[in-house]
Amino acid sequence: MGTGSTRVVVAMSGGVDSSAAAGLLVERGYDVIGLMMRLWTEDDGCGGRHNRCCTPDQMADARRVADRLGIPFYVVDMRATFKASVVDPFIDAYAAGLTPNPCLNCNRHIRFGALLKQAQAMDAAYLATGHYARIRQSEDGAYQLLKGLDPAKDQSYVLSVMTQRQLAQVLFPAGDYTKEHIRQIAADLGLHIARKPESQDLCFLADGDYRGFLARHAPGSATPGPIVNTQGERLGTHTGLPHYTVGQRKGLGLSAPTPLYVVGADVAANTLIVGARDVLGRDALVARHVNWVAGAPPDGPVRAGVKIRYRARETAATVTPDGATTARVKFDAPLRDITPGQAAVFYQGDVCLGGGVIARQPA
Amino acid sequence: MAGNGQSIYMDYAATTPVDPRVVEAMMPYFTERFGNPSSIHTFGREASRAVQAARETVAGILNCKPGEIVFTSCGTESDNLALRGATLENGRRHIVTSPVEHHAVSRTAEILHAHLGYGLTVVPVDAYGMVDPADVADALRDDTALVSIMYANNEVGTIQPIAEIAAVAHARGARFHTDAVQAAGQLPLDVAALGVDMLAISAHKFYGPKGVGALYVREGVRLVPSQSGGGQEGGRRGGTTNVALIVGLAKALEIAYAEREAHVARYRQLRDRLIEGVRARVPDAQLTGHPEQRLPNSASFALRGVDGNALLMHLDLKGIAASSGSACLVGTPEPSEVLMAMGLPPAWALGGLRLTVGRHTTDAEVDAVLDVLSDAVARVRALAAA
């Protein structure tokens, strides 16, 4: 790489998306450095139980890709920061009766926080990741966050926490391609991970088992208690509030003439509330800790498509800002699975306007 | 290499390039002289002669008998053979070692302690990482089988008073082993003068190949082999004799000790230039290890508030190969056990930096490292503070 080329740090995971992203940047002539974050280790004392991310195998894969691409590769330890800013809040949220999405916190504090700082300290102009999303600079200089080109892989939901400052310093090379195209690019570059399967589990959970994780790290966060209906009549016993999510029907251990769904919880009373399908529907939510990608809320109510989970479909709604970090969302039609703790993310077409955390609803 | 394309190797304590004369000496034993020294026939005898010549060369430098040299696969194997072999053979049930040993010694001692019930005493070190022979004397018991203290420390370069410690051990009837892996090539290896019963070396530290080491075992010291098998190496180490690498070890050791004085004088000069430069230009850096009793090629420092691994990454981006001094897992910042044993607080013990010079190091390289280092340290500190 020539001395004059622009330096980019790529966050590498050993997977196909970040590997192809690194390859694309090398092809475009950037001075590329691969970094892998060591985020979490859970040891059973004999080298057993590994989380999905930053295992020795993932590290070896990323290293092999970096060698193939001829770029330097380093592992940076971020375990302390990750625990404090992602894992602890994840545990706390469950304990508070919420269903958190830790990926947003991780992007906010780790990837586009601590790692971006690392990249800058290494004189990099940009930090790149393998996310399926796009960044566009409009004529007035402002940055927009766009959905990835591949609608099936779009990851803008977990990037809705990004600020103008971060967008100015980040590249998403994979966002302009479909997943299949990215695999082809990886194959064409001779990367051995081109056909590696992907996992949807949370990266720090072994086997995606969040119940086991909570039992190990927050013993006492799951205490059995009563299951009641919306009239307050006791119907059964739950195994611990963190084990349930709004809209859940299976696994309640109840027999009733009509199907019953989880509709909420009274955390203070450690009580799970269930009800019939028609009780479940709600057509409004309040989002807090809202990030507006543009840097400020819109002047008044806006029409938007709103996603209430990573893999949910967009639902038409009116989003009304209430101060800088709160928004009230009124859906055109009721939804059955509005889940406190998950993110509500607002879109206009391909443009991600921002999003916030769904607040607990008044009982 | 990123950056301006320079590439400076300052990690000769990790390993060294093989001397071309050593490569040349080994080559025939990979191809035309491929015989197995255990065979009766001409091919076998030819290989056997080469191994015997190598044994005599090594014995000449160590001032011992050829039969007292056991060839192994590396320094770690030599240490394992010394610790396991000498304690298992012995009726005594106690081991004495130090907190600054290489893991090849410390982990092996811990396994003997945890799984086979041997008593284990770890004597303290002072702020320079030095063992006091009087502490060893206090630790000795009537049933002490073995004392194992390294000759020179790999992380901070401190040279231990081996001869005195050996005498103390012998006074109570205990065996004395020293891990001389880091010392070999730079310090005298005269086992009679040192008074040791066992001494471990590894070829790749003195411009020989990786994959071969040796253990000196004083005549009369019985060993249970830690790798049992055929009768090779006098029954003390089973496994087909690695002729080419053994020839390489002997040749490398021969060259290292023929040229030692000249090299060592040059190393000292380069090392002191590094130490003075770091003192003058890097704030909150302190020399670790003994100021005088230290390896000629080793400059090691503790840097307050610096993650040693992050620093190494920044140096590598500038084309400089250095070490944090510990054999830690990549990307895992744990405070150095050696620096902690020397009483450094964790804020300093995370920031180990070891710069080790060698035959190919130049003054210009030392200056280039010093030019880059203060900036790299400032960046890593700024990142930690952010």
Interface residues (C-beta under 8 A of the other chain):
Chain A: M1 T3 R7 D31 I33 M36 R38 M59 P72 Y74 V75 V76 D77 K117 Q118 A121 M122
Chain B: A2 G3 N4 G5 D307 N309 A310 M313 H314 D316 L317 V330 G331 T332 P333 R379 V380 A382 L383 A386
